[in-house]
Amino acid sequence: MTVMEDAAPAGPVATASRMAWAKVNLTLHCTGQRADGYHLLDSLVVRVGVGDALHVAPAEILTLTISGPRAKGVPTDARNLVLRAAEMLDAGAGRGAALHLVKHLPAAAGIGGGSADAAVALELLSAHWGVPLPADTARLGADVPVCLTRGPQRMQGVGEILTPLPPLPACHIVLVNPGVDVPTPAVFAALTDKNQPPMPDVIPKFANFAEFVDFLRLQRNDLAAPAIARAPVIASCLEALSDAALARMSGSGATCFGIYATAKEAETAAHRITTAAPNWWVAAAPILVA
């Protein structure tokens, strides 16, 4: 499955639409923990060309409808980050809009689905209502600020320190999620050493795909071991991606990814994995390298 765009829904005519691209942590180093309990991270984050689609149309009141293959169980009330983003931007002014979200990304999967949706909601409604983006978007979630960026980012602190990186070599990715719930707080709590080394001070500009992969192989996802201990099927996902140049878990799981040099290699791997494990969510897409 490769999702690059989505048609607007039936109903009010959408005046604007945007894709909420999945966020992937190619690396995730846990470098400490603050006194308030928040964990300090050092992560190389990219967006990939698979995601949800959000459409906005004029309306007197604020509403949210949801469709798509992953719509089941997604709330349409204040628990949804799209509505929370809209309410943050509206700041009690009572503005209206008809929002329609087409869900393709699995929830709570370590690829920032809800955060990407919230980021796109902020961008669309900022333009629709003619109001500026709020400065404190991290209140919606630690991944929202990085989902508001373009191009690869180095994400540090608790997610608030973002450093743009040079464009990456062209490459493709296969995402695999086995459909298990791996709560982020539980994974962090099971991490015994929360003071691991960060990435190098300077992340180099990569001349080619091989250099990029060689660098990634020297990095880590410190949450992989505790996540696998809680959900051993994650190890099966990584094994299914063993033909990739690099296979790793994203975020706190359970989604894993494999990096491939070409679209054909990625699509072939995605087809093979889907055939072998039809109940898993599998997507092949380009990494958005710039």
N, C-alpha and C positions, 0 to 999 in steps of 0.2 A: 504494500500500500504506500503510495506517495501522494501526499496532499499538498498542493501548491496554491489552490484558490478554491472559493466556494461561491455559488450563486446566492444572490439575495433571496430572502424568504418571500412567500406570498403575504399579502397584507399591505400595511403602509409602505409606500415607495421609499426605499432607503436613499438618503442623500449622501451617505458616505459609508464605506466598508473598509475593513483592514484585517489582515491576517495577524493572529497572535502566535508567533513562531515559538516552538518548543525551545527551552533553554537546557543546555547540556553542560555539566561540569566535567570537562576533560581531565581535570585534576581536582583534588580536594584534600588539602592539608589542614589538619586541626592544629593550630599553633598555640592555643591557650584557652583560658576561660576567665571571664570577668567575674567580679564579685557578685554581680546581679544574676549570674548563671548563664549568660549568653556566651556562646563559644566563638573564639576568634579563628578565622579561616584564611586560607590563601588558596585561590582557585583560578584556573584558566577556564573562562566561560565563553561559550559560543551559542549562537542561535542556529537552528537547522530548519530546512525547508519543509517542515511538516508542522501543522498547527491547527488551532481553532480559527473560526472566522466570526467577526463581530460586525453587525450592521446597525446603523442608527437612522431613524426617521423622525420627522417632527411629530410631536404629540403634546397634548395639554398636561398630561401627567407622566411620571416616570414609570415605565413598565419594562419587564424582562421576560422574554420567551426563549425557550431552548429547544433545539432539535439536533439531529445528527446521530451517528452511530454510537457515541458515548454519552448520550443525553440522559440515559436512565439513572435516576438517583441524584442528579445534579440539582441542588436547591434553586428555587426562583425567588426566595425571600432574602432577608438581610444577611443570611449566612453566605450568600454568594459574593465573591470579591468584586464582581462587576458592579453590583448595586452599591456595595460599600465604597467603591471608587467614585461612582456617580454622586453619592451623598457627600463624600469628602469635597468634591469639586463644587457641588451646588452650595454647600455651606448654609443650608437652611433657606435658600432663596425661593424654593418651590418651582424650579424650572422643570419642564417636561421633556421627555424623549421616549420613543419606542425603540428599545434595544432588542436585538435578536442574536443569540449566540448559537453557532453551529459547532457542536463539540466533536472533535476527533481525538483529542488527547486523553489518556486515562488520568483519573484523579489521584492525588497523593502518590505520585509515581517517581518523584525525584527529577522531573523535567520541567518544573515551573509552570504547569498548565494554568492553574488559577492565577498565579502572579502575572503571567503573560496576558491573560484575559483582562486583568485589572489594569495593566499598563496600557493596553490598546483602548480600553474604555476611557482612561484619562485623556489619551491623545485625541480620540474622536470627539469626546464631549467638550474638551477644551476648545476645539475648533468650532463645534456645533453651537456652543453657547457663547463663544467669544470671551472666555475667561482664561486666565493664566493657569498653568500647572501648579499645584501646591508644592512647597519646598520639602515637605515631610512625608514623601510617598512611602518611606520605609515603614510607616505606621500600618500600612496595609499588609506588609510582609517583607521579610528581609530580601527576597528575590525581586521585588517590584522595581527598585532602582536600576538593577542591571537589565531588566526586561524593557526598560525605557531607552536603552542605548542601542547603537548600531555598531556592528563589527565586533571582533573578539575583544574581551576585556579581562584584565586581571582584577579580581574581586578580593578585597581584604577587609580586615576588621570583622564586623558582624554583617557585612554586605554593603556598607556605606562608602567604602573607599574603592573607587573604580578608576582604573588606569587603562585608557585605550591602547591596544596593541597594533602593530603593523598588520596588514592583510596577511592571511595565511595562504599556503599553497592550496590549490584547488584539490578537494577531496570529498568523499562521500561517507555516509554513515548509515548504519542499520541499528535501529532501536528495537529492543525486545523487552516486553514486560509480561511476566507470567500471571499477573492478576492477583497477586497476594498483597495484603495490607502490611506495610512495614512502617509503623509510626515513627516519625523523626525523633521525638523526645526519647523514645525507648532506645533507639539506635545510639544517640549521643550518650545516654546514660550508661550504656554497656561498653563504651569506649574507655578502656582502663588508663591509657596514657594520653592526656589531652594537651600535651606540650611537645608536639612533634616538630621537626624542622620545616621551615617554609620552603617555597621554591627559591631558585637563585635570585639574587637581588635584581639582576637584569635578565629579562626573557629575550633571547636573541630573535632577530629577524631570520626566518627560515628560507633558505634558497630553493628548497624543493621538498617534495613529499617525504623523502627518506629522512632528511634532517629533522623535519617536524615530528615524525614518528619516533625517531631516536631520542629526541628530547622528552617526549611524553613517556617513553618507557622508563626513564629515570625518575619520574614523578609517581604520585600515589593517589589513591582514595583511601584515607584513613578510616572511613566508615564502612568499608567493604566487609571486613572480618566480622564486626558485630552484627551487620545486617544479614550476612550469610548464616551466622549462628542462629539468628531468629527465624530466617526463611531460607533453608538450604536449597530451595529451588533456584535461588539466584546463581548458585554455582553451576547449575544446569544451563542457565541462560548464557553464562560466560563460556561454557564448553561448546554450546551451539554456535558461538561466534569465534571458534578457535582458528578459523581460516582467515580471520581479519589480520591486518597489519598490527592492530592493537585492540584488545578487548578489555573493557573496564565497566564498573558500575558508575552511574551518574548520581550525584547528590547523595541522599540517604537511602536510595533505592525505592522500589525494586527494579527500576528500569536499568538495563545494561546496554552498552553500545559497542559496536565494532566499527573501526575506521578502515575504509577501502580506498584505493587509488582512483578507481573509475566507477561511473554509474552502473555499468554492466556488472561489475563484480558485486556491487552492493545489491542490485536487484536480484541477481542469481542467489546470493546468500539469503536474502529475505524470502524468496520463493521456497528455497530448501527448508528453512526454519518453519515457515507457515505450514508446509506440507507435513512436516514431522510433528509439529505442535499446534494444531489448528485452534486451540483455545487460548493461545498466547496472542497478545497484541504485538504486531511486527510492522515496522515502517522503514522504508528506505528513502533517503533524501540527501540532497547536497548539504554540506556545511556552508553556512553563509559566511564566507571568508573575509568579507569587507563590509 
